[in-house]
Amino acid sequence: MVSEKKFKPKFPLTEKERKLLSLVDTNEEEITDLLQKLVQIESLNLSEFQYWDNREIFKYTKKIMEETGLKTEMFEVPFISKKKNEFYYNLIASLEGSAKGKTLQFNGHLDIVPYNKDNWDEETPPIGGVIKDGKLYGRGSIDMKAGIACQIMAMKLLKESGEKFKGKLQMWFTPDEETHGAYGSAYMTKHHLEAINADATIISEPSIWHPLASPNIGMGEKGPHWLKFTFYGVAGHGSWPKEKSNAINKATRFMVNAKRKLKIPKRKPPITKWQSLKQLIARVGFTGYREMRKFKPEKLPLDKDKRDSGILYRTTYSFNDIKAGIKTNIIPDKCDLDVDFRTMPGLKSQELFDSLVKYCSKLKYRIELPEGYTNLQHDDSRFKDKPVDVDLSILTIGEGSATNPNSEFGKVIRNAFTAVYETSPIFSYGTGFSDGGNMREAGMKDIFVFGPGGRNAHNANEYADLSTLKDITKLYLLIAYRYLNS
Ligand SMILES: [Zn+2]
């Protein structure tokens, strides 16, 4: 573990706050117990199109929130099958203050990704919640039932402390972040925005970078554009090869030329490389920074790629799924290629599509876009009477987004963070999706992502590091107390 430099907080804990936070120390065991219970209820998310009944975990969560004396509301979201007994829940639990004021929202997803039991150690099974050497093992332990347990405890302790505050603290549990929120964040922002449109939101996804011990504050994320390109060719006998109309050849040309010829507009990152470096050095010092640079994750012999932090600062793409062909001696007339684009915050989907259309024009491919988007080729006479070479369809789409860390709420987080951890905060943004993307897209403000630490999210032997839970719970509690009294 890299040691972190101590830092004098600008707004240190008051005596009252110290007493409030000491409740977390006395209830530490309960956080672990709660996490264990949540891990022991299997709440799989198989896919957006495959139903898995996860009602048990929502009913359990509702029960604990009600036992704490919070008001709850369940929203039923119909599954795509429209079968009566197939639906998902969103749960909102709320705690009202003693006067009118702002609403602060906690948020977490209760779903977990599937697992292959054979890859897990026998003594730490995926749905076991086994505790060993200060770690709690299980699928979903760190992503993200640990963060949820901490937020539930922070709410509970604020209630039990009897401390006065204004406005409202609410927690929103979603069912399907792992498949981008079709029944959770995307659905609720579209159909029940009034219920979740808080003044500020904290999502408790894990955010501790190994080998650090305290979290970084996520203030934004890149936008997933999962696109399917269907290339069309002409079938024929394999003994008479076709160079230009073999659908696999067409897709190959598209892939190999992209690096040189596909020009996606650049965007200024929400936080520059230099700002990130400055924040990191403020936290760990030069020695710590040198130590961190020495840290090398295990690498497989076939892995020839260097770790490149530069990907954070540009839109990226990866060719991840390709299907074509029916038989060795038949030229394929169709080839499906799935590409995972991750766009920079500030880049519009239409701008990405424009660059793909321009690229296809360079390759002399006529491309069709999904409905609702402008296609630059439609004004280009060269492609007017040509048959379509490639169809683009959308698998998942969301634009990148970021929250201003210098907002009023950003400052509350910054000051609470330094008061709890006595080290300086690091604001950052991520390459992956969180429910925050859908919330920002719906116009919700002040959304930050930070939570406890652990490792192997989505991998075998996933665990939550129990030593990080207490401080995160304190941080949530202090932020709620200060923000709702400001
Ligand atoms: Zn997650």
Boltz pocket constraint, residues with backbone or C-beta under 6 A from the ligand:
constraints:
  - pocket:
      binder: B
      contacts: [[A, 109], [A, 143], [A, 144], [A, 177], [A, 205]]
      max_distance: 6.0
